[in-house]
Every structure is written in structure tokens, then in C-alpha cells.
Amino acid sequence: MVKITKNYEDGSPSESELKAKLASEGLAAETWSADAGTVKDPETAAHNRTICVVSGMVRFTLPGTPQEYADLMSGDRLDITSGTPHGMMVGPAGVTVVEGK
């Protein structure tokens, strides 16, 4: 299952705000970044993942799901349940995300 939440807060939340939100949901959060043009082939999620974009843009490919892909920008959130295949293509400015597990 995949859930996409677009700009769930007014403005662009900071990294610390996103970490606090995920912690309040009982998730351990870490920050990671990827350079512009980074591509990762689809892999199957081994655990539930919550991805919140701090800055930049990323397209998550979601083969086999009704959405097929999700374009995420600052403030957007993607929840992926374990067993869901997903890949990634990073936009021209790179991307920084907070990921909760």
C-alpha cells in the first residue's frame, strides 16, 4: 500500500519539524540526501517507510500500484508499506528527505 500526502503543513517544514512529527508517530527518523540525477532501480521495501521531503524533488516509481509514480517536493510525504516495490529518480536540484522507520 502507498499513501501520498501533498504539502501536509502550511509552508515547507524544517528538518527538525519533520523529525519531531515522525517521532510523535513512534518512528525513528534519519535524514539522507541524494544528488541530482540519482536513479535507483525498484526494490521491495523490507519494512514500512515514511519519506518526507525537506528540499528538492524526487520521483518515486511504484510499479504494480495504481499510482505508478509519485512526484514529491518540499513538504510532501510518502508512506510505503513493507513488500511494496519502489524506485527513485532525483530531480535537478537533488533532494534531502527525513525518513521514518
ROROLO-568983 format. One record per atom (N, C-alpha, C): atom name; residue in one letter; x, y, z. Coordinates in Angstrom, 3 decimals. Example, Ala and Ser with C-alpha at 12.3 -4.5 7.8 and 13.67 -1.06 7.14 Angstrom:
<recs>
<rec><a>N</a><r>a</r><u>13.190</u><v>-5.690</v><w>7.800</w></rec>
<rec><a>CA</a><r>a</r><u>12.300</u><v>-4.500</v><w>7.800</w></rec>
<rec><a>C</a><r>a</r><u>13.200</u><v>-3.300</v><w>7.800</w></rec>
<rec><a>N</a><r>s</r><u>12.850</u><v>-2.250</v><w>7.080</w></rec>
<rec><a>CA</a><r>s</r><u>13.670</u><v>-1.060</v><w>7.140</w></rec>
<rec><a>C</a><r>s</r><u>12.900</u><v>0.030</v><w>7.870</w></rec>
</recs>
This chain:
<recs>
<rec><a>N</a><r>m</r><u>0.832</u><v>-1.176</v><w>0.000</w></rec>
<rec><a>CA</a><r>m</r><u>0.000</u><v>0.000</v><w>0.000</w></rec>
<rec><a>C</a><r>m</r><u>0.881</u><v>1.245</v><w>0.000</w></rec>
<rec><a>N</a><r>v</r><u>0.405</u><v>2.273</v><w>-0.674</w></rec>
<rec><a>CA</a><r>v</r><u>1.120</u><v>3.527</v><w>-0.774</w></rec>
<rec><a>C</a><r>v</r><u>0.153</u><v>4.659</v><w>-0.441</w></rec>
<rec><a>N</a><r>k</r><u>0.616</u><v>5.614</v><w>0.364</w></rec>
<rec><a>CA</a><r>k</r><u>-0.188</u><v>6.804</v><w>0.661</w></rec>
<rec><a>C</a><r>k</r><u>0.671</u><v>8.023</v><w>0.393</w></rec>
<rec><a>N</a><r>i</r><u>0.134</u><v>8.953</v><w>-0.408</w></rec>
<rec><a>CA</a><r>i</r><u>0.844</u><v>10.185</v><w>-0.745</w></rec>
<rec><a>C</a><r>i</r><u>0.105</u><v>11.348</v><w>-0.105</w></rec>
<rec><a>N</a><r>t</r><u>0.836</u><v>12.184</v><w>0.633</w></rec>
<rec><a>CA</a><r>t</r><u>0.264</u><v>13.368</v><w>1.247</w></rec>
<rec><a>C</a><r>t</r><u>1.025</u><v>14.572</v><w>0.717</w></rec>
<rec><a>N</a><r>k</r><u>0.338</u><v>15.432</v><w>-0.017</w></rec>
<rec><a>CA</a><r>k</r><u>0.982</u><v>16.596</v><w>-0.618</w></rec>
<rec><a>C</a><r>k</r><u>0.910</u><v>17.796</v><w>0.336</w></rec>
<rec><a>N</a><r>n</r><u>2.073</u><v>18.403</v><w>0.630</w></rec>
<rec><a>CA</a><r>n</r><u>2.165</u><v>19.616</v><w>1.444</w></rec>
<rec><a>C</a><r>n</r><u>1.214</u><v>19.589</v><w>2.625</w></rec>
<rec><a>N</a><r>y</r><u>1.437</u><v>18.635</v><w>3.526</w></rec>
<rec><a>CA</a><r>y</r><u>0.512</u><v>18.424</v><w>4.622</w></rec>
<rec><a>C</a><r>y</r><u>0.556</u><v>19.509</v><w>5.696</w></rec>
<rec><a>N</a><r>e</r><u>1.472</u><v>20.447</v><w>5.590</w></rec>
<rec><a>CA</a><r>e</r><u>1.531</u><v>21.587</v><w>6.508</w></rec>
<rec><a>C</a><r>e</r><u>1.674</u><v>22.851</v><w>5.681</w></rec>
<rec><a>N</a><r>d</r><u>1.298</u><v>23.989</v><w>6.268</w></rec>
<rec><a>CA</a><r>d</r><u>1.500</u><v>25.255</v><w>5.574</w></rec>
<rec><a>C</a><r>d</r><u>2.985</u><v>25.529</v><w>5.455</w></rec>
<rec><a>N</a><r>g</r><u>3.419</u><v>25.943</v><w>4.273</w></rec>
<rec><a>CA</a><r>g</r><u>4.827</u><v>26.210</v><w>4.046</w></rec>
<rec><a>C</a><r>g</r><u>5.636</u><v>24.940</v><w>3.990</w></rec>
<rec><a>N</a><r>s</r><u>6.928</u><v>25.096</v><w>4.010</w></rec>
<rec><a>CA</a><r>s</r><u>7.834</u><v>23.952</v><w>3.957</w></rec>
<rec><a>C</a><r>s</r><u>8.357</u><v>23.667</v><w>5.355</w></rec>
<rec><a>N</a><r>p</r><u>8.028</u><v>22.505</v><w>5.905</w></rec>
<rec><a>CA</a><r>p</r><u>8.508</u><v>22.193</v><w>7.258</w></rec>
<rec><a>C</a><r>p</r><u>10.023</u><v>22.001</v><w>7.276</w></rec>
<rec><a>N</a><r>s</r><u>10.622</u><v>22.337</v><w>8.403</w></rec>
<rec><a>CA</a><r>s</r><u>12.066</u><v>22.166</v><w>8.554</w></rec>
<rec><a>C</a><r>s</r><u>12.382</u><v>20.703</v><w>8.851</w></rec>
<rec><a>N</a><r>e</r><u>13.658</u><v>20.377</v><w>8.740</w></rec>
<rec><a>CA</a><r>e</r><u>14.113</u><v>19.024</v><w>9.054</w></rec>
<rec><a>C</a><r>e</r><u>13.743</u><v>18.650</v><w>10.491</w></rec>
<rec><a>N</a><r>s</r><u>13.972</u><v>19.569</v><w>11.425</w></rec>
<rec><a>CA</a><r>s</r><u>13.668</u><v>19.272</v><w>12.830</w></rec>
<rec><a>C</a><r>s</r><u>12.163</u><v>19.095</v><w>13.050</w></rec>
<rec><a>N</a><r>e</r><u>11.332</u><v>19.865</v><w>12.356</w></rec>
<rec><a>CA</a><r>e</r><u>9.883</u><v>19.701</v><w>12.477</w></rec>
<rec><a>C</a><r>e</r><u>9.440</u><v>18.341</v><w>11.956</w></rec>
<rec><a>N</a><r>l</r><u>10.024</u><v>17.918</v><w>10.830</w></rec>
<rec><a>CA</a><r>l</r><u>9.671</u><v>16.618</v><w>10.260</w></rec>
<rec><a>C</a><r>l</r><u>10.113</u><v>15.479</v><w>11.177</w></rec>
<rec><a>N</a><r>k</r><u>11.310</u><v>15.585</v><w>11.732</w></rec>
<rec><a>CA</a><r>k</r><u>11.788</u><v>14.555</v><w>12.661</w></rec>
<rec><a>C</a><r>k</r><u>10.885</u><v>14.472</v><w>13.888</w></rec>
<rec><a>N</a><r>a</r><u>10.471</u><v>15.628</v><w>14.401</w></rec>
<rec><a>CA</a><r>a</r><u>9.593</u><v>15.654</v><w>15.576</w></rec>
<rec><a>C</a><r>a</r><u>8.234</u><v>15.032</v><w>15.244</w></rec>
<rec><a>N</a><r>k</r><u>7.705</u><v>15.325</v><w>14.064</w></rec>
<rec><a>CA</a><r>k</r><u>6.413</u><v>14.756</v><w>13.652</w></rec>
<rec><a>C</a><r>k</r><u>6.502</u><v>13.239</v><w>13.564</w></rec>
<rec><a>N</a><r>l</r><u>7.560</u><v>12.738</v><w>12.925</w></rec>
<rec><a>CA</a><r>l</r><u>7.714</u><v>11.293</v><w>12.789</w></rec>
<rec><a>C</a><r>l</r><u>7.936</u><v>10.637</v><w>14.159</w></rec>
<rec><a>N</a><r>a</r><u>8.703</u><v>11.284</v><w>15.027</w></rec>
<rec><a>CA</a><r>a</r><u>8.923</u><v>10.749</v><w>16.372</w></rec>
<rec><a>C</a><r>a</r><u>7.602</u><v>10.672</v><w>17.135</w></rec>
<rec><a>N</a><r>s</r><u>6.725</u><v>11.668</v><w>16.934</w></rec>
<rec><a>CA</a><r>s</r><u>5.425</u><v>11.653</v><w>17.619</w></rec>
<rec><a>C</a><r>s</r><u>4.544</u><v>10.497</v><w>17.128</w></rec>
<rec><a>N</a><r>e</r><u>4.883</u><v>9.956</v><w>15.954</w></rec>
<rec><a>CA</a><r>e</r><u>4.166</u><v>8.806</v><w>15.399</w></rec>
<rec><a>C</a><r>e</r><u>4.863</u><v>7.486</v><w>15.763</w></rec>
<rec><a>N</a><r>g</r><u>5.905</u><v>7.588</v><w>16.602</w></rec>
<rec><a>CA</a><r>g</r><u>6.616</u><v>6.396</v><w>17.056</w></rec>
<rec><a>C</a><r>g</r><u>7.647</u><v>5.881</v><w>16.069</w></rec>
<rec><a>N</a><r>l</r><u>8.075</u><v>6.731</v><w>15.135</w></rec>
<rec><a>CA</a><r>l</r><u>9.049</u><v>6.322</v><w>14.118</w></rec>
<rec><a>C</a><r>l</r><u>10.433</u><v>6.871</v><w>14.438</w></rec>
<rec><a>N</a><r>a</r><u>11.457</u><v>6.072</v><w>14.172</w></rec>
<rec><a>CA</a><r>a</r><u>12.843</u><v>6.540</v><w>14.264</w></rec>
<rec><a>C</a><r>a</r><u>13.159</u><v>7.234</v><w>12.950</w></rec>
<rec><a>N</a><r>a</r><u>13.597</u><v>8.482</v><w>13.015</w></rec>
<rec><a>CA</a><r>a</r><u>13.810</u><v>9.279</v><w>11.798</w></rec>
<rec><a>C</a><r>a</r><u>15.289</u><v>9.532</v><w>11.541</w></rec>
<rec><a>N</a><r>e</r><u>15.657</u><v>9.474</v><w>10.271</w></rec>
<rec><a>CA</a><r>e</r><u>17.016</u><v>9.834</v><w>9.858</w></rec>
<rec><a>C</a><r>e</r><u>16.927</u><v>10.669</v><w>8.587</w></rec>
<rec><a>N</a><r>t</r><u>17.929</u><v>11.509</v><w>8.404</w></rec>
<rec><a>CA</a><r>t</r><u>17.982</u><v>12.375</v><w>7.227</w></rec>
<rec><a>C</a><r>t</r><u>18.960</u><v>11.799</v><w>6.227</w></rec>
<rec><a>N</a><r>w</r><u>18.594</u><v>11.842</v><w>4.938</w></rec>
<rec><a>CA</a><r>w</r><u>19.529</u><v>11.463</v><w>3.889</w></rec>
<rec><a>C</a><r>w</r><u>19.309</u><v>12.352</v><w>2.678</w></rec>
<rec><a>N</a><r>s</r><u>20.322</u><v>12.442</v><w>1.852</w></rec>
<rec><a>CA</a><r>s</r><u>20.280</u><v>13.258</v><w>0.639</w></rec>
<rec><a>C</a><r>s</r><u>20.763</u><v>12.439</v><w>-0.540</w></rec>
<rec><a>N</a><r>a</r><u>20.342</u><v>12.859</v><w>-1.734</w></rec>
<rec><a>CA</a><r>a</r><u>20.817</u><v>12.249</v><w>-2.973</w></rec>
<rec><a>C</a><r>a</r><u>21.069</u><v>13.355</v><w>-3.984</w></rec>
<rec><a>N</a><r>d</r><u>22.096</u><v>13.183</v><w>-4.781</w></rec>
<rec><a>CA</a><r>d</r><u>22.478</u><v>14.170</v><w>-5.782</w></rec>
<rec><a>C</a><r>d</r><u>21.518</u><v>14.170</v><w>-6.969</w></rec>
<rec><a>N</a><r>a</r><u>21.506</u><v>15.292</v><w>-7.676</w></rec>
<rec><a>CA</a><r>a</r><u>20.694</u><v>15.428</v><w>-8.886</w></rec>
<rec><a>C</a><r>a</r><u>20.988</u><v>14.279</v><w>-9.844</w></rec>
<rec><a>N</a><r>g</r><u>19.931</u><v>13.738</v><w>-10.432</w></rec>
<rec><a>CA</a><r>g</r><u>20.088</u><v>12.688</v><w>-11.428</w></rec>
<rec><a>C</a><r>g</r><u>20.276</u><v>11.287</v><w>-10.870</w></rec>
<rec><a>N</a><r>t</r><u>20.338</u><v>11.139</v><w>-9.544</w></rec>
<rec><a>CA</a><r>t</r><u>20.477</u><v>9.800</v><w>-8.960</w></rec>
<rec><a>C</a><r>t</r><u>19.261</u><v>8.959</v><w>-9.324</w></rec>
<rec><a>N</a><r>v</r><u>19.523</u><v>7.724</v><w>-9.754</w></rec>
<rec><a>CA</a><r>v</r><u>18.445</u><v>6.784</v><w>-10.096</w></rec>
<rec><a>C</a><r>v</r><u>18.687</u><v>5.490</v><w>-9.342</w></rec>
<rec><a>N</a><r>k</r><u>17.648</u><v>4.974</v><w>-8.724</w></rec>
<rec><a>CA</a><r>k</r><u>17.724</u><v>3.665</v><w>-8.062</w></rec>
<rec><a>C</a><r>k</r><u>16.619</u><v>2.795</v><w>-8.634</w></rec>
<rec><a>N</a><r>d</r><u>17.003</u><v>1.600</v><w>-9.073</w></rec>
<rec><a>CA</a><r>d</r><u>16.031</u><v>0.658</v><w>-9.606</w></rec>
<rec><a>C</a><r>d</r><u>15.071</u><v>0.221</v><w>-8.509</w></rec>
<rec><a>N</a><r>p</r><u>13.857</u><v>-0.192</v><w>-8.909</w></rec>
<rec><a>CA</a><r>p</r><u>12.890</u><v>-0.638</v><w>-7.906</w></rec>
<rec><a>C</a><r>p</r><u>13.426</u><v>-1.771</v><w>-7.039</w></rec>
<rec><a>N</a><r>e</r><u>13.124</u><v>-1.670</v><w>-5.758</w></rec>
<rec><a>CA</a><r>e</r><u>13.431</u><v>-2.711</v><w>-4.787</w></rec>
<rec><a>C</a><r>e</r><u>12.187</u><v>-2.868</v><w>-3.919</w></rec>
<rec><a>N</a><r>t</r><u>12.074</u><v>-3.989</v><w>-3.262</w></rec>
<rec><a>CA</a><r>t</r><u>10.920</u><v>-4.222</v><w>-2.402</w></rec>
<rec><a>C</a><r>t</r><u>11.240</u><v>-3.745</v><w>-0.994</w></rec>
<rec><a>N</a><r>a</r><u>10.337</u><v>-2.945</v><w>-0.445</w></rec>
<rec><a>CA</a><r>a</r><u>10.533</u><v>-2.424</v><w>0.903</w></rec>
<rec><a>C</a><r>a</r><u>10.525</u><v>-3.570</v><w>1.908</w></rec>
<rec><a>N</a><r>a</r><u>11.582</u><v>-3.660</v><w>2.714</w></rec>
<rec><a>CA</a><r>a</r><u>11.682</u><v>-4.708</v><w>3.726</w></rec>
<rec><a>C</a><r>a</r><u>10.893</u><v>-4.337</v><w>4.979</w></rec>
<rec><a>N</a><r>h</r><u>10.552</u><v>-3.057</v><w>5.117</w></rec>
<rec><a>CA</a><r>h</r><u>9.813</u><v>-2.569</v><w>6.280</w></rec>
<rec><a>C</a><r>h</r><u>8.994</u><v>-1.359</v><w>5.839</w></rec>
<rec><a>N</a><r>n</r><u>8.068</u><v>-0.935</v><w>6.659</w></rec>
<rec><a>CA</a><r>n</r><u>7.317</u><v>0.276</v><w>6.356</w></rec>
<rec><a>C</a><r>n</r><u>8.279</u><v>1.459</v><w>6.317</w></rec>
<rec><a>N</a><r>r</r><u>8.055</u><v>2.367</v><w>5.362</w></rec>
<rec><a>CA</a><r>r</r><u>8.892</u><v>3.562</v><w>5.237</w></rec>
<rec><a>C</a><r>r</r><u>8.000</u><v>4.783</v><w>5.131</w></rec>
<rec><a>N</a><r>t</r><u>8.376</u><v>5.848</v><w>5.790</w></rec>
<rec><a>CA</a><r>t</r><u>7.716</u><v>7.139</v><w>5.653</w></rec>
<rec><a>C</a><r>t</r><u>8.782</u><v>8.121</v><w>5.202</w></rec>
<rec><a>N</a><r>i</r><u>8.569</u><v>8.724</v><w>4.042</w></rec>
<rec><a>CA</a><r>i</r><u>9.552</u><v>9.620</v><w>3.450</w></rec>
<rec><a>C</a><r>i</r><u>8.946</u><v>11.006</v><w>3.355</w></rec>
<rec><a>N</a><r>c</r><u>9.595</u><v>11.995</v><w>3.980</w></rec>
<rec><a>CA</a><r>c</r><u>9.157</u><v>13.386</v><w>3.959</w></rec>
<rec><a>C</a><r>c</r><u>10.255</u><v>14.225</v><w>3.315</w></rec>
<rec><a>N</a><r>v</r><u>9.896</u><v>14.994</v><w>2.288</w></rec>
<rec><a>CA</a><r>v</r><u>10.888</u><v>15.784</v><w>1.566</w></rec>
<rec><a>C</a><r>v</r><u>11.124</u><v>17.113</v><w>2.275</w></rec>
<rec><a>N</a><r>v</r><u>12.397</u><v>17.373</v><w>2.598</w></rec>
<rec><a>CA</a><r>v</r><u>12.806</u><v>18.631</v><w>3.206</w></rec>
<rec><a>C</a><r>v</r><u>13.049</u><v>19.663</v><w>2.112</w></rec>
<rec><a>N</a><r>s</r><u>13.806</u><v>19.275</v><w>1.076</w></rec>
<rec><a>CA</a><r>s</r><u>14.100</u><v>20.194</v><w>-0.028</w></rec>
<rec><a>C</a><r>s</r><u>14.380</u><v>19.391</v><w>-1.298</w></rec>
<rec><a>N</a><r>g</r><u>14.208</u><v>20.052</v><w>-2.430</w></rec>
<rec><a>CA</a><r>g</r><u>14.445</u><v>19.411</v><w>-3.717</w></rec>
<rec><a>C</a><r>g</r><u>13.227</u><v>18.663</v><w>-4.214</w></rec>
<rec><a>N</a><r>m</r><u>13.463</u><v>17.742</v><w>-5.155</w></rec>
<rec><a>CA</a><r>m</r><u>12.384</u><v>16.979</v><w>-5.761</w></rec>
<rec><a>C</a><r>m</r><u>12.856</u><v>15.573</v><w>-6.050</w></rec>
<rec><a>N</a><r>v</r><u>11.925</u><v>14.611</v><w>-5.914</w></rec>
<rec><a>CA</a><r>v</r><u>12.230</u><v>13.216</v><w>-6.203</w></rec>
<rec><a>C</a><r>v</r><u>10.973</u><v>12.555</v><w>-6.767</w></rec>
<rec><a>N</a><r>r</r><u>11.161</u><v>11.673</v><w>-7.724</w></rec>
<rec><a>CA</a><r>r</r><u>10.065</u><v>10.850</v><w>-8.236</w></rec>
<rec><a>C</a><r>r</r><u>10.300</u><v>9.431</v><w>-7.751</w></rec>
<rec><a>N</a><r>f</r><u>9.338</u><v>8.911</v><w>-7.016</w></rec>
<rec><a>CA</a><r>f</r><u>9.378</u><v>7.510</v><w>-6.622</w></rec>
<rec><a>C</a><r>f</r><u>8.537</u><v>6.729</v><w>-7.618</w></rec>
<rec><a>N</a><r>t</r><u>9.161</u><v>5.744</v><w>-8.252</w></rec>
<rec><a>CA</a><r>t</r><u>8.420</u><v>4.854</v><w>-9.136</w></rec>
<rec><a>C</a><r>t</r><u>7.811</u><v>3.764</v><w>-8.262</w></rec>
<rec><a>N</a><r>l</r><u>6.571</u><v>3.425</v><w>-8.553</w></rec>
<rec><a>CA</a><r>l</r><u>5.814</u><v>2.492</v><w>-7.728</w></rec>
<rec><a>C</a><r>l</r><u>5.177</u><v>1.430</v><w>-8.614</w></rec>
<rec><a>N</a><r>p</r><u>6.020</u><v>0.562</v><w>-9.239</w></rec>
<rec><a>CA</a><r>p</r><u>5.485</u><v>-0.421</v><w>-10.171</w></rec>
<rec><a>C</a><r>p</r><u>4.468</u><v>-1.347</v><w>-9.500</w></rec>
<rec><a>N</a><r>g</r><u>3.398</u><v>-1.609</v><w>-10.229</w></rec>
<rec><a>CA</a><r>g</r><u>2.384</u><v>-2.520</v><w>-9.716</w></rec>
<rec><a>C</a><r>g</r><u>1.362</u><v>-1.874</v><w>-8.806</w></rec>
<rec><a>N</a><r>t</r><u>1.477</u><v>-0.551</v><w>-8.576</w></rec>
<rec><a>CA</a><r>t</r><u>0.489</u><v>0.148</v><w>-7.764</w></rec>
<rec><a>C</a><r>t</r><u>-0.370</u><v>1.018</v><w>-8.678</w></rec>
<rec><a>N</a><r>p</r><u>-1.562</u><v>1.406</v><w>-8.236</w></rec>
<rec><a>CA</a><r>p</r><u>-2.412</u><v>2.264</v><w>-9.073</w></rec>
<rec><a>C</a><r>p</r><u>-1.754</u><v>3.605</v><w>-9.417</w></rec>
<rec><a>N</a><r>q</r><u>-0.891</u><v>4.127</v><w>-8.530</w></rec>
<rec><a>CA</a><r>q</r><u>-0.255</u><v>5.425</v><w>-8.763</w></rec>
<rec><a>C</a><r>q</r><u>0.851</u><v>5.365</v><w>-9.812</w></rec>
<rec><a>N</a><r>e</r><u>1.567</u><v>4.249</v><w>-9.919</w></rec>
<rec><a>CA</a><r>e</r><u>2.725</u><v>4.064</v><w>-10.807</w></rec>
<rec><a>C</a><r>e</r><u>3.920</u><v>4.929</v><w>-10.425</w></rec>
<rec><a>N</a><r>y</r><u>3.696</u><v>6.169</v><w>-9.983</w></rec>
<rec><a>CA</a><r>y</r><u>4.790</u><v>7.026</v><w>-9.519</w></rec>
<rec><a>C</a><r>y</r><u>4.239</u><v>8.127</v><w>-8.620</w></rec>
<rec><a>N</a><r>a</r><u>5.131</u><v>8.759</v><w>-7.847</w></rec>
<rec><a>CA</a><r>a</r><u>4.776</u><v>9.895</v><w>-7.003</w></rec>
<rec><a>C</a><r>a</r><u>5.881</u><v>10.933</v><w>-7.119</w></rec>
<rec><a>N</a><r>d</r><u>5.524</u><v>12.125</v><w>-7.554</w></rec>
<rec><a>CA</a><r>d</r><u>6.468</u><v>13.239</v><w>-7.590</w></rec>
<rec><a>C</a><r>d</r><u>6.337</u><v>13.999</v><w>-6.278</w></rec>
<rec><a>N</a><r>l</r><u>7.429</u><v>14.073</v><w>-5.532</w></rec>
<rec><a>CA</a><r>l</r><u>7.415</u><v>14.709</v><w>-4.227</w></rec>
<rec><a>C</a><r>l</r><u>8.334</u><v>15.919</v><w>-4.197</w></rec>
<rec><a>N</a><r>m</r><u>7.843</u><v>16.995</v><w>-3.559</w></rec>
<rec><a>CA</a><r>m</r><u>8.618</u><v>18.212</v><w>-3.361</w></rec>
<rec><a>C</a><r>m</r><u>8.583</u><v>18.573</v><w>-1.884</w></rec>
<rec><a>N</a><r>s</r><u>9.206</u><v>19.655</v><w>-1.532</w></rec>
<rec><a>CA</a><r>s</r><u>9.307</u><v>20.077</v><w>-0.141</w></rec>
<rec><a>C</a><r>s</r><u>7.938</u><v>20.036</v><w>0.545</w></rec>
<rec><a>N</a><r>g</r><u>7.895</u><v>19.353</v><w>1.696</w></rec>
<rec><a>CA</a><r>g</r><u>6.669</u><v>19.253</v><w>2.472</w></rec>
<rec><a>C</a><r>g</r><u>5.806</u><v>18.051</v><w>2.138</w></rec>
<rec><a>N</a><r>d</r><u>6.115</u><v>17.340</v><w>1.051</w></rec>
<rec><a>CA</a><r>d</r><u>5.327</u><v>16.171</v><w>0.658</w></rec>
<rec><a>C</a><r>d</r><u>5.785</u><v>14.941</v><w>1.428</w></rec>
<rec><a>N</a><r>r</r><u>4.856</u><v>13.986</v><w>1.551</w></rec>
<rec><a>CA</a><r>r</r><u>5.114</u><v>12.771</v><w>2.327</w></rec>
<rec><a>C</a><r>r</r><u>4.647</u><v>11.547</v><w>1.547</w></rec>
<rec><a>N</a><r>l</r><u>5.436</u><v>10.480</v><w>1.643</w></rec>
<rec><a>CA</a><r>l</r><u>5.105</u><v>9.203</v><w>1.016</w></rec>
<rec><a>C</a><r>l</r><u>5.232</u><v>8.111</v><w>2.069</w></rec>
<rec><a>N</a><r>d</r><u>4.147</u><v>7.371</v><w>2.278</w></rec>
<rec><a>CA</a><r>d</r><u>4.159</u><v>6.223</v><w>3.180</w></rec>
<rec><a>C</a><r>d</r><u>4.100</u><v>4.965</v><w>2.324</w></rec>
<rec><a>N</a><r>i</r><u>5.060</u><v>4.063</v><w>2.524</w></rec>
<rec><a>CA</a><r>i</r><u>5.152</u><v>2.817</v><w>1.754</w></rec>
<rec><a>C</a><r>i</r><u>5.142</u><v>1.659</v><w>2.754</w></rec>
<rec><a>N</a><r>t</r><u>4.248</u><v>0.702</v><w>2.557</w></rec>
<rec><a>CA</a><r>t</r><u>4.222</u><v>-0.457</v><w>3.440</w></rec>
<rec><a>C</a><r>t</r><u>5.237</u><v>-1.492</v><w>2.969</w></rec>
<rec><a>N</a><r>s</r><u>5.675</u><v>-2.326</v><w>3.892</w></rec>
<rec><a>CA</a><r>s</r><u>6.646</u><v>-3.361</v><w>3.548</w></rec>
<rec><a>C</a><r>s</r><u>6.083</u><v>-4.243</v><w>2.444</w></rec>
<rec><a>N</a><r>g</r><u>6.961</u><v>-4.702</v><w>1.576</w></rec>
<rec><a>CA</a><r>g</r><u>6.572</u><v>-5.539</v><w>0.445</w></rec>
<rec><a>C</a><r>g</r><u>6.209</u><v>-4.769</v><w>-0.804</w></rec>
<rec><a>N</a><r>t</r><u>6.183</u><v>-3.427</v><w>-0.728</w></rec>
<rec><a>CA</a><r>t</r><u>5.833</u><v>-2.593</v><w>-1.882</w></rec>
<rec><a>C</a><r>t</r><u>7.089</u><v>-2.241</v><w>-2.674</w></rec>
<rec><a>N</a><r>p</r><u>7.154</u><v>-2.586</v><w>-3.968</w></rec>
<rec><a>CA</a><r>p</r><u>8.325</u><v>-2.205</v><w>-4.762</w></rec>
<rec><a>C</a><r>p</r><u>8.326</u><v>-0.700</v><w>-5.048</w></rec>
<rec><a>N</a><r>h</r><u>9.526</u><v>-0.118</v><w>-5.024</w></rec>
<rec><a>CA</a><r>h</r><u>9.668</u><v>1.305</v><w>-5.317</w></rec>
<rec><a>C</a><r>h</r><u>11.089</u><v>1.598</v><w>-5.783</w></rec>
<rec><a>N</a><r>g</r><u>11.190</u><v>2.537</v><w>-6.719</w></rec>
<rec><a>CA</a><r>g</r><u>12.473</u><v>3.024</v><w>-7.209</w></rec>
<rec><a>C</a><r>g</r><u>12.505</u><v>4.532</v><w>-7.029</w></rec>
<rec><a>N</a><r>m</r><u>13.570</u><v>5.174</v><w>-7.506</w></rec>
<rec><a>CA</a><r>m</r><u>13.720</u><v>6.602</v><w>-7.255</w></rec>
<rec><a>C</a><r>m</r><u>14.491</u><v>7.271</v><w>-8.389</w></rec>
<rec><a>N</a><r>m</r><u>14.045</u><v>8.487</v><w>-8.754</w></rec>
<rec><a>CA</a><r>m</r><u>14.762</u><v>9.358</v><w>-9.693</w></rec>
<rec><a>C</a><r>m</r><u>14.785</u><v>10.750</v><w>-9.071</w></rec>
<rec><a>N</a><r>v</r><u>15.975</u><v>11.280</v><w>-8.831</w></rec>
<rec><a>CA</a><r>v</r><u>16.125</u><v>12.567</v><w>-8.154</w></rec>
<rec><a>C</a><r>v</r><u>16.139</u><v>13.701</v><w>-9.171</w></rec>
<rec><a>N</a><r>g</r><u>15.458</u><v>14.794</v><w>-8.834</w></rec>
<rec><a>CA</a><r>g</r><u>15.352</u><v>15.964</v><w>-9.698</w></rec>
<rec><a>C</a><r>g</r><u>16.651</u><v>16.743</v><w>-9.832</w></rec>
<rec><a>N</a><r>p</r><u>16.621</u><v>17.840</v><w>-10.608</w></rec>
<rec><a>CA</a><r>p</r><u>17.830</u><v>18.583</v><w>-10.964</w></rec>
<rec><a>C</a><r>p</r><u>18.534</u><v>19.308</v><w>-9.818</w></rec>
<rec><a>N</a><r>a</r><u>17.844</u><v>19.535</v><w>-8.701</w></rec>
<rec><a>CA</a><r>a</r><u>18.483</u><v>20.220</v><w>-7.575</w></rec>
<rec><a>C</a><r>a</r><u>18.890</u><v>19.257</v><w>-6.462</w></rec>
<rec><a>N</a><r>g</r><u>18.732</u><v>17.955</v><w>-6.705</w></rec>
<rec><a>CA</a><r>g</r><u>18.996</u><v>16.981</v><w>-5.648</w></rec>
<rec><a>C</a><r>g</r><u>17.816</u><v>16.933</v><w>-4.695</w></rec>
<rec><a>N</a><r>v</r><u>17.939</u><v>16.136</v><w>-3.640</w></rec>
<rec><a>CA</a><r>v</r><u>16.847</u><v>16.019</v><w>-2.670</w></rec>
<rec><a>C</a><r>v</r><u>17.409</u><v>15.709</v><w>-1.292</w></rec>
<rec><a>N</a><r>t</r><u>16.757</u><v>16.239</v><w>-0.282</w></rec>
<rec><a>CA</a><r>t</r><u>17.030</u><v>15.899</v><w>1.109</w></rec>
<rec><a>C</a><r>t</r><u>15.709</u><v>15.458</v><w>1.719</w></rec>
<rec><a>N</a><r>v</r><u>15.725</u><v>14.321</v><w>2.391</w></rec>
<rec><a>CA</a><r>v</r><u>14.498</u><v>13.793</v><w>2.997</w></rec>
<rec><a>C</a><r>v</r><u>14.755</u><v>13.389</v><w>4.435</w></rec>
<rec><a>N</a><r>v</r><u>13.674</u><v>13.318</v><w>5.195</w></rec>
<rec><a>CA</a><r>v</r><u>13.672</u><v>12.694</v><w>6.507</w></rec>
<rec><a>C</a><r>v</r><u>12.871</u><v>11.416</v><w>6.326</w></rec>
<rec><a>N</a><r>e</r><u>13.469</u><v>10.292</v><w>6.701</w></rec>
<rec><a>CA</a><r>e</r><u>12.805</u><v>9.002</v><w>6.551</w></rec>
<rec><a>C</a><r>e</r><u>12.555</u><v>8.394</v><w>7.923</w></rec>
<rec><a>N</a><r>g</r><u>11.322</u><v>7.955</v><w>8.116</w></rec>
<rec><a>CA</a><r>g</r><u>10.946</u><v>7.298</v><w>9.359</w></rec>
<rec><a>C</a><r>g</r><u>10.752</u><v>5.818</v><w>9.147</w></rec>
<rec><a>N</a><r>k</r><u>11.213</u><v>5.033</v><w>10.117</w></rec>
<rec><a>CA</a><r>k</r><u>11.070</u><v>3.585</v><w>10.070</w></rec>
<rec><a>C</a><r>k</r><u>10.521</u><v>3.109</v><w>11.399</w></rec>
</recs>
